[in-house]
């Protein structure tokens, strides 16, 4: 049982490290800031005076949202799994530990 818990704990720690690395590989912070900038530009009504520019911003927004939202979703899921694992381990809740696995 202790080996299983240690292995699961190590797996969650490893996934946390990898998730952080993926954020760096995909320049999460930069893309998140750029998404805010693009959203700000799209909120300006005058941007629609240049249809090409508006279309380009829309495409860029879609691309940035895909990356930012995916990494945010992964991060949230990993945090939830880590928290659930810690609670299940403390309470020795076998069913929840199986669910985390």
RONUTOR-78575 format. One record per atom (N, C-alpha, C, O): residue in three letters; x, y, z. Coordinates in steps of 0.05 Angstrom, whole numbers, plus 5000, padded with zeros to 4 digits. Layout:
ALAXYZ...
This chain:
UNK501749765000UNK500050005000UNK501750255000UNK501250444985UNK503850255017UNK505650495018UNK507050534991UNK507350764983UNK507850314979UNK509150334952UNK507250464932UNK508150634916UNK504750374932UNK502750484913UNK502350784918UNK502250934899UNK502150864943UNK501751144950UNK504251304941UNK503951524931UNK506551204947UNK509051344939UNK509251364909UNK510051574898UNK508451154894UNK508551164865UNK506651364854UNK507251514836UNK504251374865UNK502251574856UNK503151854863UNK502752034847UNK504251894886UNK505252154894UNK507452244875UNK507552474867UNK509252054868UNK511452124850UNK510452184822UNK511452364809UNK508352044814UNK507152094787UNK505952374786UNK506352524767UNK504552444807UNK503252714808UNK505452934808UNK505153134795UNK507552884824UNK509753084825UNK511053104797UNK511753324788UNK511452874784UNK512652884757UNK510953024737UNK511853184721UNK508352974738UNK506453114720UNK506453414726UNK506153574707UNK506753494751UNK506853774758UNK509253914745UNK509054134735UNK511453774747UNK513953884735UNK513653904705UNK514354104693UNK512553694693UNK512253694663UNK510253914655UNK510754044635UNK508153954670UNK506254154664UNK507554434664UNK506954604647UNK509254474684UNK510654734686UNK512454764662UNK512654984650UNK513854544654UNK515554564631UNK514054614605UNK514854774588UNK511654484602UNK510054534579UNK509154824577UNK509154944556UNK508554944600UNK507855224600UNK510055394590UNK509655584575UNK512555324596UNK514855464586UNK515355414557UNK515955604542UNK515055164548UNK515355104520UNK513455254503UNK514155354481UNK510955274512UNK508955414497UNK508755714503UNK506955854494UNK510655814519UNK510656094526UNK507956184537UNK506856384528UNK506956034557UNK504356084568UNK503956374576UNK501956494569UNK505856474592UNK505556754602UNK505356954579UNK503757134579UNK507156914560UNK507257104537UNK504657074520UNK503457284512UNK503656834516UNK501256794500UNK498856894516UNK496957004504UNK498856864541UNK496656964558UNK496457274556UNK494357384553UNK498757404558UNK498857694556UNK498057784528UNK496657984525UNK498957634508UNK498357704480UNK495257674476UNK494057844462UNK494057464488UNK491257434485UNK489657664497UNK487757764486UNK490557764520UNK489357994532UNK489558244514UNK487658394511UNK491958264502UNK492358494483UNK490558474459UNK489258674451UNK490358234447UNK488658194424UNK485758244431UNK484258374416UNK484858144454UNK482158194463UNK481558494466UNK479458594459UNK483558634477UNK483258924479UNK482959064453UNK481359244449UNK484558974433UNK484459094407UNK481759034393UNK480559204380UNK480658794398UNK478158714386UNK475758864399UNK473658894387UNK476158964423UNK474059114437UNK473859404426UNK471859534430UNK475959484412UNK475959754401UNK474259754376UNK474859614357UNK472059904376UNK470259904352UNK471559984326UNK470659904305UNK473760144328UNK475060234303UNK476560014289UNK477360044266UNK477059794303UNK478659574291UNK477059464267UNK478259354248UNK474359484268UNK472759374247UNK472759544222UNK471559464201UNK473959774223UNK474359944199UNK476259814179UNK476159864155UNK478059644190UNK479959494173UNK479259194176UNK480159064194UNK477659094157UNK476658824158UNK478958614159UNK478758414173UNK481058664144UNK483258474143UNK484558464171UNK485158244181UNK485058684183UNK486258694210UNK484458564230UNK485358414247UNK481858604228UNK479958484247UNK479958184243UNK479858034263UNK480058084218UNK480157794213UNK482657674224UNK482657464236UNK484857814219UNK487457714229UNK487457694260UNK488457504271UNK486357894273UNK486157894302UNK484357664312UNK484957534332UNK482157624297UNK480357404305UNK481757134303UNK481356964320UNK483257094282UNK484756844278UNK486856814300UNK487256594312UNK488257024306UNK490357024327UNK489056964354UNK490156804369UNK486757084359UNK485357034384UNK484656744387UNK485056624408UNK483556624366UNK482756344366UNK485156164372UNK484955974388UNK487356214359UNK489856054363UNK490856084392UNK491555884405UNK490956334402UNK491956384429UNK490056254450UNK491056144469UNK487456284446UNK485556164464UNK485855864466UNK485755754488UNK486355744444UNK486755454444UNK489055364462UNK488755174478UNK491255494460UNK493555434476UNK493155504505UNK493655344523UNK492355754510UNK491955854537UNK489855684552UNK490355604575UNK487655644539UNK485455494553UNK486255194558UNK485555084578UNK487655074539UNK488554804542UNK490454774566UNK490154594582UNK492454954567UNK494354934589UNK493055004616UNK493754884636UNK491155184616UNK489655254640UNK488055014649UNK487954954673UNK486754874631UNK485154634637UNK486954414649UNK486254284668UNK489254374636UNK491154174646UNK492054244674UNK492154064692UNK492754484679UNK493654574705UNK491554544726UNK492054444748UNK489054614719UNK486854584738UNK486354294745UNK485954224768UNK486354124725UNK485953834729UNK488053714746UNK487553544763UNK490553794741UNK492753684757UNK492653784786UNK493153624804UNK491954034790UNK491654134818UNK489353984832UNK489653914856UNK487153934818UNK484953794830UNK485753504837UNK485053414859UNK487153374819UNK488053094825UNK489953094849UNK489852914866UNK491753284850UNK493653304872UNK492253344899UNK492853214919UNK490353524899UNK488753584923UNK487153334932UNK486953274955UNK485853214912UNK484252974918UNK485952744928UNK485152604947UNK488252714917UNK490152504926UNK490952554955UNK490852374971UNK491652804961UNK492452864988UNK490252815009UNK490652695030UNK487752895002UNK485552845019UNK484952545022UNK484552445045UNK485052395000UNK484552105001UNK486651965017UNK486051775032UNK489152055014UNK491351925029UNK491051975059UNK491451795075UNK490452215066UNK490052285094UNK487752135107UNK487952045130UNK485652105092UNK483251965102UNK483251665096UNK481351525104UNK485351575083UNK485551295075UNK483051195061UNK481950985066UNK482251365042UNK479751305026UNK480651155000UNK481551284981UNK480350895001UNK481250724979UNK479750784953UNK481050794931UNK477150824954UNK475650884929UNK476651134915UNK476851144891UNK477151344931UNK478151594919UNK480951564909UNK481651674888UNK482651404922UNK485351354912UNK485251214885UNK486751274867UNK483451024883UNK483050884857UNK482151084836UNK483151064813UNK480351264843UNK479451464823UNK481651644814UNK481751724791UNK483451714832UNK485651894826UNK487551754807UNK488751874788UNK487951494811UNK489751334794UNK488751344766UNK489951224748
